[in-house]
Amino acid sequence: MNTVSGVTLRGVQAVPVEVEVEITGGLFTISVVGLADTAVKEARERVRAALRNVGVNLRGRVAINLAPADLPKEGALLDLPIAVGIASVQGKIKVKKPSLFIGELALDGRLRQIRGAVPAAFYARENGLDLYVPEDNAAEVGLVEGVQAWKVCNLADLFAHLRGERELERVVQCEPEYTEPAADPDFSDIKGQSAAKRALEIAAAGHHNLLFVGAPGSGKTMLARALKGILPPLSDQELMEVLMLRSAAGAALSSLRERPFRSVHHTASSVALCGGGTTLRPGEISLASRGVLFLDEFPEFARDVLEAMRQPLEDGRITVSRASGSVVYPARVLMVAACNPCPCGFAGDSAERCTCSPGALDRYRRRLSGPILDRIDLHVSVPRLMPEELVSLEGKCGESSADVRERVKMARAVQIKRWSEYGIQCNSELPEKVLRRSLHIKPEIKNFLAKSLNRVRLSGRGLSRVLRVSRTIADLAMSQEIELEHVAEALSYREGEALAWMRS
Amino acid sequence: MDEVLKSLMLLNSIDSSGIHTWERIKLKKIAADVLWEKNGDVLHDAGLTENTAAMLRKRADENWAEKEYEKCAELGINIVTYYDADYPYALKELKSPPILLYIYGSVRVLPNKTVGVVGTRRATPYGRRVADSIGRSCALLDITLVSGGAAGIDGSAHYAACRNGGSTLAVLGTGVDVVFPSSHKELFREIRENGALISEFPLATKGEPWRFPKRNRIIAALSDKLIVVEAPVKSGAMITARMALDLGREIWAVPGHIDEDAAAGTNRLIFEGAYPFTDNDTFFRSPSLQTSLFDSADMIAGKYKIQDEISEKEAAVLSLLKHSGERTVDNIALEVKMSAADILKIIAILSAKGMVCLSGPGRYSSRV
């Protein structure tokens, strides 16, 4: 008997699996035990064919046990350790150093790309194991610092390497490169809308949630898309978090340090958004973690979907529990929502008349209110520009996305440095405790806030959010202290102020 | 529980009866405690039909009044009957004064210096702006604002009064514990803190179309002066205006665009002789609203002035908005020749001082 180490995925974590193989005499059968899902069960056919193609013929009763027995195993990344286990029981190879094998086998013995190589690499590094990965996963594994890994392109090469006949190629360490994201549309393409652009800048700098309210055609969606171009690159810590998740979800890695931008249609179910399903997959809110989750036509989303997002928006992670167990996914998103002020879209417009009946208006506003809005820091209304206004703005294109991004990057760097002792990346993450203790609020600002409380109707949570946004505005201005003008601006983005025209 | 109060509450719960029914009962010298006894003739003598008498007796048997009274005590709702000293004298001028009022809020005694504000639920941004500025002025001058708690003009006026620390009364067409429209949940809470919700209808009464015109007579009676902000020709606000006219109240109407449906009623009122509401000053300086005989117009103007100092740049932005109406940030920037970033800062400070507000999506106006 022999054991080989493999891993399976639990959320974004790699969990160790011991692969035990026993071969006894008798007619040829092969069986896999240990809570394997269909993909793992089918491994026996792939393993048998692959082994035959590299010259290892199977005979007798082959029993494969995946331990621990009560842990559900998923995915095809256990193909390789099973094959290695069988070959070593037969004495064809010998695994000398403690090693971790991952990979899916093709019938001819080639190795295919798998999901979860990055979590496996982290696991291997922590436990001092050598890691053997499919060649196609080498690029992402190379981003994990300090892991001993070899690229395997087919089973024959691996066996030769383990026998000491031929050396496999090592995975080379590489630095995650950063290419400036293409700004499409660029800030300078958007005419006017300075207020909305400013809100986007603050949102990008401090990772604050944002809501755009405006008539159809006012440019809400275009503005939201322009956010992509001013986001700061992922920091090292964030990159690893995002990398783990993308690898576990099998989502493509495009430009590495670019933040995810996920746009979700309003027909999405709460499972699609929050994660779940029988095989437990991360939802959009997790795939967009450390990046932007864009919800267009916000009030059209099903009520339960929006309610389900409340807790993750607050905690920055989501616990998905199913019969097969519960997993925690990161969910630190910058939520950008967009909506019309009323069903017809023209409430408060300076030229068009709103044709909604009071009843329809009431129903619509009710969908738009509630606890989820309390979690939005920046409420912004977007004007629909009249033709003559557009003409008057001709030739005034304002700053480009690249200029704004420089400011955002600087503000973000300040935040990372300031909060380094708490391991926090941005102001919106600040826990309540730290917020009250470490932000020095001048007495005159306290006075000012007390005076405004009644007018803007701030809840306790609302006040904390105002302070966090104030800190970000101060950071953008490169100011050590929070000044009155920063708080005044932060306050002007509260619902009670920015959407007061929609009330009653 | 007092038998008279019980009788009044029961009578009030029957829609068809008024204070006159009770007066008749009193004339016949029927004691309140025998009113609900099995003897059906007593109620019949008082002029009640068979059906209403039966309903009254059924409610009396169910202890409806006791339960209602208990509920009111629990929620802190005050019941003021026609015979109480606190019953507003103004209501007695009505042809059919309410038998009693449910008063839900922090105000116990209804004040005597009030301005009524009524208007359409489908208000235009202009109408809302005017309602907002009236609400603010009332708050600054300690005048109680009376309105109907509905969406549109009513809501804007109530909001402005509450948020600026003023007192306001909402006369509802539902029970005082019912929130209608439901989006006014927060607003009603604020009104209860700064004033009161008032209704003659029993608790839990749902809104029905005919109840709203009925409550309009209370708004009309409670208002010393009534401002119609925006109203189509056929509307509840116009009904209120006519009722107020019958009571001899001063009617003010806000002039509007002549091609606007929502202004047709108000413009018509002006044509028929209502005071045109041309600006806050003229209205609030009219003699009957002055706090005392010694309060001069200038003192009111002084109270009315915003005390905060403003910088030169802020003044420039403010005067632009005053003179040319609503503007986006970019347009202000173009016209006063400053950068949009500076304008955003100035606007934030000005709106914190309450001098500027968003009047539509992304458009700022000065507050009067």
Interface residues (C-beta under 8 A of the other chain):
Chain A: G192 Q193 S194 A195 A196 R198 V213 G214 A215 S218 P341 G348 D349 S350 R353 C354 S357 P358 L361 D362 R365 R366 S369 V380 S381 V382 P383 R384 L385 E389 S392 L393 K396 G398 F448 S452 N454 R455 R457 E485 A488 E489 L491 S492 E497 A498 L499 A500 W501 R503 S504
Chain B: R121 R122 T124 P125 R128 A151 G152 D154 G155 S156 H158 Y159 R163 N164 G165 P181 S182 S183 H184 E186 L187 E326 T328 V329 D330 N331 A333 L334 A340 A341 I343 L344 K345 I347 A348 I349 S351 A352 G354 C357 L358 S359 G360 P361 G362 R363
